Amino acid sequence: MWHTADCHLLPSACGVGCNVNALAMGLVAAALPGHSCSALVESISNGKFAGLKELNIIGCDLQLEQLTAIMKAVATNGCLPQLNTLELGANPGVQADGFEEQIGSLRSSRPGLDVHWRVADSDNAPDQ
């Protein structure tokens, strides 16, 4: 079901649906052109998905700049306060120089958040 009045992500803009009352949102191999990614960041920043516990943005062809914007929105106090898992894997930006630094900043801001971007990533996994 579309909640365009609440989340501002339109089907014509990004090709995915959203439910602002959902506990998990998965954007898997979804086309997120710049304006759609910006709408997602804006919605996160405005508290539109405050109840989300899991956010999966996998294989959406996002570059470092877009991933950084998402991570900064997630790191902001009050945005996605219930979020406990963020998955960003299979996006080209995870291979870019500076990505792991951005992950470090996010983890510093949200120490209880489990962030994944590679197959074996988990904040709860033992170091190897």
N, C-alpha and C positions, 0 to 999 in steps of 0.2 A: 504494500500500500504506500502511496506517495503522500508525504507530508510536506509539500512544497512551501506552505506558509510558515512552517517551522524551521526547515533546514536549508531552504534555498538551493538545493541541489536538484536541478530540473532534468528530466529524462533526456531532453534534447541536448543538454549541456554535457552530461557525462555518461549517459547510458546505464546508470545504476540507480537502484532505489534505496531509500533510507527510511527507517522507522525510528523516530526520536525517542521512542519508549523501549527500544530494544536493549538487551543486555550485551549483545555482541553484534559487530558489524564487520562483514568481510567484503572487501573489494579485491577480487582475484581476477587478474588479467583484464581488468576494467580499463578502458581508455579514459585517462584523466588528463586531458589537455590543460594547458596553463590556467584557463579561466575556471575549470572545474576543480582543479587542485586548490586554487585560491578560494573558491566557494567552500570547499571542505575545511580549509584552515580558518576561514571566517566563522563558519558554523561551530567549530571546536572552540575558538576564542570567545564566542558569544554564549557559550554554555548550552548549545542546542542539544548536545549528546551527553549531558551530565551523568546519566545513569549507566553509560557504557562501562562494561567490565573488561571487554576484549575488543581490540581494534586490529584487524588484519588488512594490510594494504600490500598485497603480494602480486608481483609481476605486472605492475601498472605502468612500466616504462618511465618511472620517476627518476629525475636527475638529482644530484646533491642539493641544489638550491631548493627544489620542491620538498625533498625529505627533511631538510633543515627547517623549513617553514613549518612543516607538520610537527617536528620534534619540539620546536620552540613553543608552539601552541599547546602541546601536551604538557610541557614543562611549567607552563604558567599556573600559578596558584589559582585554584578554583575551577580550572578547566579540566573536565573529565576527572573529577575527584574520586570516582569509583573505579577507574581504569586500573587493572592489575596486569594486563598483558598487551604488548604492542608488537606486532609482527610486520617487518618491513622488507622481507627477503625478496629475492628475484627482481629487484629494481636495479638498473645500471648505476644509480648513485651510490649504492652500498660499496662499490668498488673504487670510488673516487677518493683521492687524497683529501683528508680532512673529515671523512665520514666518521671514523672511530672517535675523533675528537668531539664531534657533535654528540655521539652516543654517550661519551663520558660526561658531557655537560648535562645531558638529559638525566642520566643516572644520578648525578650529584643533586639535581633538583627534585627528582622523584625516586628516592632510594628503594622504595617498595615495588617499583614497577619492573616487571619482567620483560626485557626487550630482546627480541630475536631478529636476526637478519641473515644468519647462516644456519645450516642444518643442525649443528650441535649447540647453537646458542641457547643459553638459559642462565639467568642470574642465579638459579638454584642448582646448576650443574657444577660438579667439582672441577677445579682448575686442572689442566693437564700439562 
